Amino acid sequence: MKFIIYIFLVCIVVSPVYSQLTQLESIFPLYKVTVPTKEPQALPQILACKDQMYSFVNLTGTLEYYQGPLWKKLPKNQFIVHSYQSNLDKRILSKPFGLFRGEVVNSIVDSNGLLLLTTTAQLHHSTLPKKKKFEKALNSDSIYLTCIDPSTSVRWSRAFGITNSSYIQYHSVEHKNGFHKVFFQVKDTLYLYSLLPSGLTESVKRYAIPQHHKVSFSHISSNEELIVVTTRIWPQYEISLEEQHFVLSYSIIQTLKWKEYVSGTRFEVFIKSFLVDTKGSVYLLGNFLNEITSAFTTVKSKGQQDIFVIKISKQGSTLGVFGIGGKEGDNFGAATLTKTNDLILSGQMYSTGTVLNEVLDFNQKPFTFVSKISNDNRLIFAKVFGGYSVVHNKITEDHHKRILLVGMFKDTLTTRNGDVLISKGGNDFYLATYDEYGNFEAVQPFGSEADESYLLNVILIPNNSVSVLAYTTGILNAKKEREYSQVLWRFKYQR
């Protein structure tokens, strides 16, 4: 009996652990937009929470949406809200809305699966009124927040007291502690509206922002304290070595608790990601040229452009400033935090480079790397994914601590394990998976024959599927128009 148990345990240890990627829907059409000789004003959006998902697009142009098996056409300045349930297996409803003078500037799905749209003009139902045109650009109107339920019916819509949208320098919407949190920065004041589920105002808070600074990121903690990152707005032709960015922490009574700065010469520090872990520590990530300083710690770049990671404690002390890269230009890609507050980071290197003293190199350049840094600033792993024409857009951790890397490649992509992926068109995409220790598991290419393709978003849904939304473009030469089509790809991966 002991011998049988021993053999069974050995088989478990030596059996390979891998992810099998299965393509469930290769092409699931959503929209086609035809725009005369110009680029779209806004990109399509996709949002999900639990088993509820929405997809919508707000574009100036002729919009067709797939109702299956036929396409339906809408007039100019209309948009469709698609509603899905049960991990996209069922399309609940598709309803057109009119937005004749404004645009959708923000959108979220709350914890109850309700869609919140912030618009610069009032949302209308049905079609464009006959013999009416709204060609004039919006210069004064209110800001509206509209709550839409899964049946795509409007629960409520309300306006805010800001009469000119051009005054707004920063805007964001969050769902926190059962309230809808709406941010507006007007001049040197950041307003925070807390709305009840019914849309009524529960409270309004005001935070003083440093003069000539614009909020770029914001976060509300579980105890209602606020952290914001601001960027200095420089007058034209002014060159200065003064600090460019502030990390500001405000108490629940709206007073400043602490302030930390991040500096470099003008146009040389680019904050691209802002993360806050469960302990309240702040992570800033991006690119820098020459050198970057946080508090009294300065790091110099190894080459033309490096990647930086700055960690600041809940009390406002800089816990680390790290430079990542080599002698050539390097690009930050994406980052996320795990449930145990470890940092997962990806980027591109154009030469041999280092991640916390781990040397990375590949025979095809530029190459993409994936790394994981512990919450006490130790390197858990740093691995090369693949090289040549690789651009990655999203990295995340799933429910089983598996790391998902999704990105775009042009023509061909060679992975570190020797796989060569060939695109169907000019640009295609890939989904790669790693285990929590950085062991490569699988990679799956996907895409269409269109010459240009762009990744919009990646969403994890509860049954461990990953939904990838892409839109592709193709030029219609005869009509001198550009057609944009939005396509949904869905994959299932399992161990």
Secondary structure as a PSIPRED ss2 file (coil, helix, strand):
# PSIPRED VFORMAT (PSIPRED V4.0)

   1 M C   1.000  0.000  0.000
   2 K H   0.000  1.000  0.000
   3 F H   0.000  1.000  0.000
   4 I H   0.000  1.000  0.000
   5 I H   0.000  1.000  0.000
   6 Y H   0.000  1.000  0.000
   7 I H   0.000  1.000  0.000
   8 F H   0.000  1.000  0.000
   9 L H   0.000  1.000  0.000
  10 V H   0.000  1.000  0.000
  11 C H   0.000  1.000  0.000
  12 I H   0.000  1.000  0.000
  13 V H   0.000  1.000  0.000
  14 V H   0.000  1.000  0.000
  15 S C   1.000  0.000  0.000
  16 P C   1.000  0.000  0.000
  17 V C   1.000  0.000  0.000
  18 Y C   1.000  0.000  0.000
  19 S C   1.000  0.000  0.000
  20 Q E   0.000  0.000  1.000
  21 L E   0.000  0.000  1.000
  22 T E   0.000  0.000  1.000
  23 Q E   0.000  0.000  1.000
  24 L E   0.000  0.000  1.000
  25 E E   0.000  0.000  1.000
  26 S E   0.000  0.000  1.000
  27 I E   0.000  0.000  1.000
  28 F E   0.000  0.000  1.000
  29 P E   0.000  0.000  1.000
  30 L E   0.000  0.000  1.000
  31 Y E   0.000  0.000  1.000
  32 K E   0.000  0.000  1.000
  33 V E   0.000  0.000  1.000
  34 T E   0.000  0.000  1.000
  35 V E   0.000  0.000  1.000
  36 P E   0.000  0.000  1.000
  37 T C   1.000  0.000  0.000
  38 K C   1.000  0.000  0.000
  39 E C   1.000  0.000  0.000
  40 P C   1.000  0.000  0.000
  41 Q C   1.000  0.000  0.000
  42 A C   1.000  0.000  0.000
  43 L C   1.000  0.000  0.000
  44 P C   1.000  0.000  0.000
  45 Q E   0.000  0.000  1.000
  46 I E   0.000  0.000  1.000
  47 L E   0.000  0.000  1.000
  48 A E   0.000  0.000  1.000
  49 C E   0.000  0.000  1.000
  50 K C   1.000  0.000  0.000
  51 D C   1.000  0.000  0.000
  52 Q E   0.000  0.000  1.000
  53 M E   0.000  0.000  1.000
  54 Y E   0.000  0.000  1.000
  55 S E   0.000  0.000  1.000
  56 F E   0.000  0.000  1.000
  57 V C   1.000  0.000  0.000
  58 N C   1.000  0.000  0.000
  59 L C   1.000  0.000  0.000
  60 T C   1.000  0.000  0.000
  61 G C   1.000  0.000  0.000
  62 T E   0.000  0.000  1.000
  63 L E   0.000  0.000  1.000
  64 E E   0.000  0.000  1.000
  65 Y E   0.000  0.000  1.000
  66 Y E   0.000  0.000  1.000
  67 Q C   1.000  0.000  0.000
  68 G C   1.000  0.000  0.000
  69 P C   1.000  0.000  0.000
  70 L C   1.000  0.000  0.000
  71 W E   0.000  0.000  1.000
  72 K E   0.000  0.000  1.000
  73 K E   0.000  0.000  1.000
  74 L E   0.000  0.000  1.000
  75 P C   1.000  0.000  0.000
  76 K C   1.000  0.000  0.000
  77 N C   1.000  0.000  0.000
  78 Q E   0.000  0.000  1.000
  79 F E   0.000  0.000  1.000
  80 I E   0.000  0.000  1.000
  81 V E   0.000  0.000  1.000
  82 H E   0.000  0.000  1.000
  83 S E   0.000  0.000  1.000
  84 Y E   0.000  0.000  1.000
  85 Q E   0.000  0.000  1.000
  86 S C   1.000  0.000  0.000
  87 N C   1.000  0.000  0.000
  88 L C   1.000  0.000  0.000
  89 D C   1.000  0.000  0.000
  90 K E   0.000  0.000  1.000
  91 R E   0.000  0.000  1.000
  92 I E   0.000  0.000  1.000
  93 L E   0.000  0.000  1.000
  94 S E   0.000  0.000  1.000
  95 K E   0.000  0.000  1.000
  96 P E   0.000  0.000  1.000
  97 F E   0.000  0.000  1.000
  98 G E   0.000  0.000  1.000
  99 L C   1.000  0.000  0.000
 100 F C   1.000  0.000  0.000
 101 R C   1.000  0.000  0.000
 102 G C   1.000  0.000  0.000
 103 E C   1.000  0.000  0.000
 104 V E   0.000  0.000  1.000
 105 V E   0.000  0.000  1.000
 106 N E   0.000  0.000  1.000
 107 S E   0.000  0.000  1.000
 108 I E   0.000  0.000  1.000
 109 V E   0.000  0.000  1.000
 110 D C   1.000  0.000  0.000
 111 S C   1.000  0.000  0.000
 112 N C   1.000  0.000  0.000
 113 G C   1.000  0.000  0.000
 114 L C   1.000  0.000  0.000
 115 L E   0.000  0.000  1.000
 116 L E   0.000  0.000  1.000
 117 L E   0.000  0.000  1.000
 118 T E   0.000  0.000  1.000
 119 T E   0.000  0.000  1.000
 120 T C   1.000  0.000  0.000
 121 A C   1.000  0.000  0.000
 122 Q C   1.000  0.000  0.000
 123 L C   1.000  0.000  0.000
 124 H E   0.000  0.000  1.000
 125 H E   0.000  0.000  1.000
 126 S C   1.000  0.000  0.000
 127 T C   1.000  0.000  0.000
 128 L C   1.000  0.000  0.000
 129 P C   1.000  0.000  0.000
 130 K C   1.000  0.000  0.000
 131 K C   1.000  0.000  0.000
 132 K C   1.000  0.000  0.000
 133 K C   1.000  0.000  0.000
 134 F C   1.000  0.000  0.000
 135 E C   1.000  0.000  0.000
 136 K C   1.000  0.000  0.000
 137 A C   1.000  0.000  0.000
 138 L C   1.000  0.000  0.000
 139 N C   1.000  0.000  0.000
 140 S C   1.000  0.000  0.000
 141 D C   1.000  0.000  0.000
 142 S C   1.000  0.000  0.000
 143 I C   1.000  0.000  0.000
 144 Y E   0.000  0.000  1.000
 145 L E   0.000  0.000  1.000
 146 T E   0.000  0.000  1.000
 147 C E   0.000  0.000  1.000
 148 I E   0.000  0.000  1.000
 149 D C   1.000  0.000  0.000
 150 P C   1.000  0.000  0.000
 151 S C   1.000  0.000  0.000
 152 T C   1.000  0.000  0.000
 153 S C   1.000  0.000  0.000
 154 V E   0.000  0.000  1.000
 155 R E   0.000  0.000  1.000
 156 W E   0.000  0.000  1.000
 157 S E   0.000  0.000  1.000
 158 R E   0.000  0.000  1.000
 159 A E   0.000  0.000  1.000
 160 F C   1.000  0.000  0.000
 161 G C   1.000  0.000  0.000
 162 I C   1.000  0.000  0.000
 163 T C   1.000  0.000  0.000
 164 N C   1.000  0.000  0.000
 165 S H   0.000  1.000  0.000
 166 S H   0.000  1.000  0.000
 167 Y H   0.000  1.000  0.000
 168 I E   0.000  0.000  1.000
 169 Q E   0.000  0.000  1.000
 170 Y E   0.000  0.000  1.000
 171 H E   0.000  0.000  1.000
 172 S E   0.000  0.000  1.000
 173 V E   0.000  0.000  1.000
 174 E E   0.000  0.000  1.000
 175 H E   0.000  0.000  1.000
 176 K E   0.000  0.000  1.000
 177 N C   1.000  0.000  0.000
 178 G C   1.000  0.000  0.000
 179 F E   0.000  0.000  1.000
 180 H E   0.000  0.000  1.000
 181 K E   0.000  0.000  1.000
 182 V E   0.000  0.000  1.000
 183 F E   0.000  0.000  1.000
 184 F E   0.000  0.000  1.000
 185 Q E   0.000  0.000  1.000
 186 V E   0.000  0.000  1.000
 187 K C   1.000  0.000  0.000
 188 D C   1.000  0.000  0.000
 189 T E   0.000  0.000  1.000
 190 L E   0.000  0.000  1.000
 191 Y E   0.000  0.000  1.000
 192 L E   0.000  0.000  1.000
 193 Y E   0.000  0.000  1.000
 194 S E   0.000  0.000  1.000
 195 L E   0.000  0.000  1.000
 196 L C   1.000  0.000  0.000
 197 P C   1.000  0.000  0.000
 198 S C   1.000  0.000  0.000
 199 G C   1.000  0.000  0.000
 200 L C   1.000  0.000  0.000
 201 T E   0.000  0.000  1.000
 202 E E   0.000  0.000  1.000
 203 S E   0.000  0.000  1.000
 204 V E   0.000  0.000  1.000
 205 K E   0.000  0.000  1.000
 206 R E   0.000  0.000  1.000
 207 Y E   0.000  0.000  1.000
 208 A E   0.000  0.000  1.000
 209 I C   1.000  0.000  0.000
 210 P C   1.000  0.000  0.000
 211 Q C   1.000  0.000  0.000
 212 H C   1.000  0.000  0.000
 213 H E   0.000  0.000  1.000
 214 K E   0.000  0.000  1.000
 215 V E   0.000  0.000  1.000
 216 S E   0.000  0.000  1.000
 217 F E   0.000  0.000  1.000
 218 S E   0.000  0.000  1.000
 219 H E   0.000  0.000  1.000
 220 I E   0.000  0.000  1.000
 221 S C   1.000  0.000  0.000
 222 S C   1.000  0.000  0.000
 223 N C   1.000  0.000  0.000
 224 E C   1.000  0.000  0.000
 225 E C   1.000  0.000  0.000
 226 L E   0.000  0.000  1.000
 227 I E   0.000  0.000  1.000
 228 V E   0.000  0.000  1.000
 229 V E   0.000  0.000  1.000
 230 T E   0.000  0.000  1.000
 231 T E   0.000  0.000  1.000
 232 R E   0.000  0.000  1.000
 233 I C   1.000  0.000  0.000
 234 W C   1.000  0.000  0.000
 235 P C   1.000  0.000  0.000
 236 Q C   1.000  0.000  0.000
 237 Y C   1.000  0.000  0.000
 238 E C   1.000  0.000  0.000
 239 I C   1.000  0.000  0.000
 240 S C   1.000  0.000  0.000
 241 L C   1.000  0.000  0.000
 242 E C   1.000  0.000  0.000
 243 E C   1.000  0.000  0.000
 244 Q C   1.000  0.000  0.000
 245 H E   0.000  0.000  1.000
 246 F E   0.000  0.000  1.000
 247 V E   0.000  0.000  1.000
 248 L E   0.000  0.000  1.000
 249 S E   0.000  0.000  1.000
 250 Y E   0.000  0.000  1.000
 251 S C   1.000  0.000  0.000
 252 I C   1.000  0.000  0.000
 253 I C   1.000  0.000  0.000
 254 Q C   1.000  0.000  0.000
 255 T C   1.000  0.000  0.000
 256 L E   0.000  0.000  1.000
 257 K E   0.000  0.000  1.000
 258 W E   0.000  0.000  1.000
 259 K E   0.000  0.000  1.000
 260 E E   0.000  0.000  1.000
 261 Y E   0.000  0.000  1.000
 262 V E   0.000  0.000  1.000
 263 S E   0.000  0.000  1.000
 264 G C   1.000  0.000  0.000
 265 T C   1.000  0.000  0.000
 266 R C   1.000  0.000  0.000
 267 F C   1.000  0.000  0.000
 268 E C   1.000  0.000  0.000
 269 V E   0.000  0.000  1.000
 270 F E   0.000  0.000  1.000
 271 I E   0.000  0.000  1.000
 272 K E   0.000  0.000  1.000
 273 S E   0.000  0.000  1.000
 274 F E   0.000  0.000  1.000
 275 L E   0.000  0.000  1.000
 276 V E   0.000  0.000  1.000
 277 D C   1.000  0.000  0.000
 278 T C   1.000  0.000  0.000
 279 K C   1.000  0.000  0.000
 280 G C   1.000  0.000  0.000
 281 S C   1.000  0.000  0.000
 282 V E   0.000  0.000  1.000
 283 Y E   0.000  0.000  1.000
 284 L E   0.000  0.000  1.000
 285 L E   0.000  0.000  1.000
 286 G E   0.000  0.000  1.000
 287 N E   0.000  0.000  1.000
 288 F E   0.000  0.000  1.000
 289 L C   1.000  0.000  0.000
 290 N C   1.000  0.000  0.000
 291 E E   0.000  0.000  1.000
 292 I E   0.000  0.000  1.000
 293 T E   0.000  0.000  1.000
 294 S E   0.000  0.000  1.000
 295 A C   1.000  0.000  0.000
 296 F C   1.000  0.000  0.000
 297 T E   0.000  0.000  1.000
 298 T E   0.000  0.000  1.000
 299 V E   0.000  0.000  1.000
 300 K E   0.000  0.000  1.000
 301 S C   1.000  0.000  0.000
 302 K C   1.000  0.000  0.000
 303 G C   1.000  0.000  0.000
 304 Q C   1.000  0.000  0.000
 305 Q E   0.000  0.000  1.000
 306 D E   0.000  0.000  1.000
 307 I E   0.000  0.000  1.000
 308 F E   0.000  0.000  1.000
 309 V E   0.000  0.000  1.000
 310 I E   0.000  0.000  1.000
 311 K E   0.000  0.000  1.000
 312 I E   0.000  0.000  1.000
 313 S C   1.000  0.000  0.000
 314 K C   1.000  0.000  0.000
 315 Q C   1.000  0.000  0.000
 316 G C   1.000  0.000  0.000
 317 S C   1.000  0.000  0.000
 318 T E   0.000  0.000  1.000
 319 L E   0.000  0.000  1.000
 320 G E   0.000  0.000  1.000
 321 V E   0.000  0.000  1.000
 322 F E   0.000  0.000  1.000
 323 G E   0.000  0.000  1.000
 324 I E   0.000  0.000  1.000
 325 G E   0.000  0.000  1.000
 326 G E   0.000  0.000  1.000
 327 K C   1.000  0.000  0.000
 328 E C   1.000  0.000  0.000
 329 G E   0.000  0.000  1.000
 330 D E   0.000  0.000  1.000
 331 N E   0.000  0.000  1.000
 332 F E   0.000  0.000  1.000
 333 G E   0.000  0.000  1.000
 334 A E   0.000  0.000  1.000
 335 A E   0.000  0.000  1.000
 336 T E   0.000  0.000  1.000
 337 L E   0.000  0.000  1.000
 338 T C   1.000  0.000  0.000
 339 K C   1.000  0.000  0.000
 340 T C   1.000  0.000  0.000
 341 N C   1.000  0.000  0.000
 342 D C   1.000  0.000  0.000
 343 L E   0.000  0.000  1.000
 344 I E   0.000  0.000  1.000
 345 L E   0.000  0.000  1.000
 346 S E   0.000  0.000  1.000
 347 G E   0.000  0.000  1.000
 348 Q E   0.000  0.000  1.000
 349 M E   0.000  0.000  1.000
 350 Y C   1.000  0.000  0.000
 351 S C   1.000  0.000  0.000
 352 T C   1.000  0.000  0.000
 353 G E   0.000  0.000  1.000
 354 T E   0.000  0.000  1.000
 355 V E   0.000  0.000  1.000
 356 L C   1.000  0.000  0.000
 357 N C   1.000  0.000  0.000
 358 E E   0.000  0.000  1.000
 359 V E   0.000  0.000  1.000
 360 L E   0.000  0.000  1.000
 361 D C   1.000  0.000  0.000
 362 F C   1.000  0.000  0.000
 363 N C   1.000  0.000  0.000
 364 Q C   1.000  0.000  0.000
 365 K C   1.000  0.000  0.000
 366 P C   1.000  0.000  0.000
 367 F E   0.000  0.000  1.000
 368 T E   0.000  0.000  1.000
 369 F E   0.000  0.000  1.000
 370 V E   0.000  0.000  1.000
 371 S E   0.000  0.000  1.000
 372 K E   0.000  0.000  1.000
 373 I E   0.000  0.000  1.000
 374 S C   1.000  0.000  0.000
 375 N C   1.000  0.000  0.000
 376 D C   1.000  0.000  0.000
 377 N C   1.000  0.000  0.000
 378 R C   1.000  0.000  0.000
 379 L E   0.000  0.000  1.000
 380 I E   0.000  0.000  1.000
 381 F E   0.000  0.000  1.000
 382 A E   0.000  0.000  1.000
 383 K E   0.000  0.000  1.000
 384 V E   0.000  0.000  1.000
 385 F E   0.000  0.000  1.000
 386 G E   0.000  0.000  1.000
 387 G E   0.000  0.000  1.000
 388 Y C   1.000  0.000  0.000
 389 S C   1.000  0.000  0.000
 390 V E   0.000  0.000  1.000
 391 V E   0.000  0.000  1.000
 392 H E   0.000  0.000  1.000
 393 N E   0.000  0.000  1.000
 394 K E   0.000  0.000  1.000
 395 I E   0.000  0.000  1.000
 396 T E   0.000  0.000  1.000
 397 E E   0.000  0.000  1.000
 398 D C   1.000  0.000  0.000
 399 H C   1.000  0.000  0.000
 400 H C   1.000  0.000  0.000
 401 K C   1.000  0.000  0.000
 402 R C   1.000  0.000  0.000
 403 I E   0.000  0.000  1.000
 404 L E   0.000  0.000  1.000
 405 L E   0.000  0.000  1.000
 406 V E   0.000  0.000  1.000
 407 G E   0.000  0.000  1.000
 408 M E   0.000  0.000  1.000
 409 F E   0.000  0.000  1.000
 410 K E   0.000  0.000  1.000
 411 D E   0.000  0.000  1.000
 412 T E   0.000  0.000  1.000
 413 L E   0.000  0.000  1.000
 414 T E   0.000  0.000  1.000
 415 T E   0.000  0.000  1.000
 416 R C   1.000  0.000  0.000
 417 N C   1.000  0.000  0.000
 418 G C   1.000  0.000  0.000
 419 D C   1.000  0.000  0.000
 420 V E   0.000  0.000  1.000
 421 L E   0.000  0.000  1.000
 422 I E   0.000  0.000  1.000
 423 S E   0.000  0.000  1.000
 424 K E   0.000  0.000  1.000
 425 G E   0.000  0.000  1.000
 426 G E   0.000  0.000  1.000
 427 N E   0.000  0.000  1.000
 428 D E   0.000  0.000  1.000
 429 F E   0.000  0.000  1.000
 430 Y E   0.000  0.000  1.000
 431 L E   0.000  0.000  1.000
 432 A E   0.000  0.000  1.000
 433 T E   0.000  0.000  1.000
 434 Y E   0.000  0.000  1.000
 435 D C   1.000  0.000  0.000
 436 E C   1.000  0.000  0.000
 437 Y C   1.000  0.000  0.000
 438 G C   1.000  0.000  0.000
 439 N C   1.000  0.000  0.000
 440 F E   0.000  0.000  1.000
 441 E E   0.000  0.000  1.000
 442 A E   0.000  0.000  1.000
 443 V E   0.000  0.000  1.000
 444 Q E   0.000  0.000  1.000
 445 P E   0.000  0.000  1.000
 446 F E   0.000  0.000  1.000
 447 G C   1.000  0.000  0.000
 448 S C   1.000  0.000  0.000
 449 E C   1.000  0.000  0.000
 450 A C   1.000  0.000  0.000
 451 D C   1.000  0.000  0.000
 452 E E   0.000  0.000  1.000
 453 S E   0.000  0.000  1.000
 454 Y E   0.000  0.000  1.000
 455 L E   0.000  0.000  1.000
 456 L E   0.000  0.000  1.000
 457 N E   0.000  0.000  1.000
 458 V E   0.000  0.000  1.000
 459 I E   0.000  0.000  1.000
 460 L E   0.000  0.000  1.000
 461 I E   0.000  0.000  1.000
 462 P C   1.000  0.000  0.000
 463 N C   1.000  0.000  0.000
 464 N C   1.000  0.000  0.000
 465 S E   0.000  0.000  1.000
 466 V E   0.000  0.000  1.000
 467 S E   0.000  0.000  1.000
 468 V E   0.000  0.000  1.000
 469 L E   0.000  0.000  1.000
 470 A E   0.000  0.000  1.000
 471 Y E   0.000  0.000  1.000
 472 T E   0.000  0.000  1.000
 473 T E   0.000  0.000  1.000
 474 G E   0.000  0.000  1.000
 475 I E   0.000  0.000  1.000
 476 L E   0.000  0.000  1.000
 477 N C   1.000  0.000  0.000
 478 A C   1.000  0.000  0.000
 479 K C   1.000  0.000  0.000
 480 K C   1.000  0.000  0.000
 481 E E   0.000  0.000  1.000
 482 R E   0.000  0.000  1.000
 483 E E   0.000  0.000  1.000
 484 Y E   0.000  0.000  1.000
 485 S E   0.000  0.000  1.000
 486 Q E   0.000  0.000  1.000
 487 V E   0.000  0.000  1.000
 488 L E   0.000  0.000  1.000
 489 W E   0.000  0.000  1.000
 490 R E   0.000  0.000  1.000
 491 F E   0.000  0.000  1.000
 492 K E   0.000  0.000  1.000
 493 Y E   0.000  0.000  1.000
 494 Q E   0.000  0.000  1.000
 495 R C   1.000  0.000  0.000
